[in-house]
Amino acid sequence: MSDIPILETDRLILRPHLLSDYADCLALWSAPNTVRFIGGKVQSEQEVWFRLLRYAGMWALLGFGFWVFEEKATGRYVGEGGLLDARRGIAALDGKPEIGWVLTPDAGGKGYATEAVRAVTRWADSVLKVPVTACIIEPENVASIGVAAKCGYAEASRAQRGDTNFIVYERMRVS
């Protein structure tokens, strides 16, 4: 995991996941409010364990992945996010790294998501140099739609997976 960059913002450190983050990840992903717009189902201990392993695997195989969002002032875990290739079967995402983010319930509303997403997109623009990144957001998730807009994402299309409708947002690389 030594090749995973550490990114810093004014208030956050974006760092690789560690095994010691498991308890924080479990608390995050087993909270109904967290998953309300991300699949709607709380995750079991095993699902969160596999999520943590998947994070390491993305970096090893793809050269990008998710970071822990850590509050600089306190060292507290406040969420996670980054880039992924989820192979969701949504044509609008094919060939585009997908950005995602999630905050602990008590970290919401402080601008942390916007700060972190901006750091991730700056890194993607300068290191990955892909022409476009994308994200999917449920139409009812007003907070994430606001984050996407502040970070340069614009609605590109609409998609559906199972019973869930999504708005697909795209952001062109800034050189």
Buried (B, 14 or more C-beta within 10 A) or exposed (E): EEEBEEBEBEBBBBBBBEEEBBEBBBBBBBBEEBBEBBBEEBBEEEBBBEBBEBBBEBBEEEEBBBBBBBBEEEEEBBBBBBBBBEEBEBEBBEEBBBBBBBBBEEBBEEBBBBBBBBBBBBBBBEEBEBEEBBBBBBEEBEEBBEBBEBBBBEEBBEBEEEEEEBBBBBBEBEE
